[in-house]
Amino acid sequence: MLQILKAATLSCFVLLLCACGQQTEASISEVEEVKEEVAGTFGADFQASKVIPASDLLSSYSAEAIADTVMTTLRGTVDEVCQAKGCWMTIAAGGEEEMMVKFKDYGFFMPKDISGRQVIMNGMAYYEVTPVDELRHYAEDAGKSPEEIAKITEPKRELKFLADGVQLLEGEL
């Protein structure tokens, strides 16, 4: 009887090891698939494990949480990039909301020709009031006309993202 119990325990242990080994192989291949689609990494390298679509950011977190800052990893489509240096970009954040993305410590820049491309960003989302002079500066960097820049007369409460790392994904423009 004791031998049968030992054999059954050993069989269960072997089955458990085999099942865990297969799951690990699947997880590794999933990570490799994500790495294959990354065209370039800018700033700090990071593992994109739990990625939220940028368009779902506002429905995933409360306004109070974002007002205080939220550490997260987002995936979104680049709308605009600073045409002077690539020192900021904008991402659609759902509905009419657009998110201004800057880079930690001004430590890296994005290519200026990536509008329409997908990115995965790791960092901090928050709300901030942007003063008129800064809004005008961004409009100038984006290549807006003097008439459009002159229309900026009020500060604006904006959703922002401070990225410590950005992965540019493969894809056609």
ABEGO torsion letter per residue (X at the ends): XAAAAAAAAAAAAAAAAAAAAAAAAAAAAAAAAAAAABABBBEBBBBBABBBBAAAAAAABBAAAAAAEBBBBBBBBBABBBAAAGABBBBBAEEABBBBBBBBGGABBBBAAABGBBBBBBEBBBBBBBBAAAAAAAAAAAGBBAAAAAABABBBBBBBBBBABBBBBBEBX
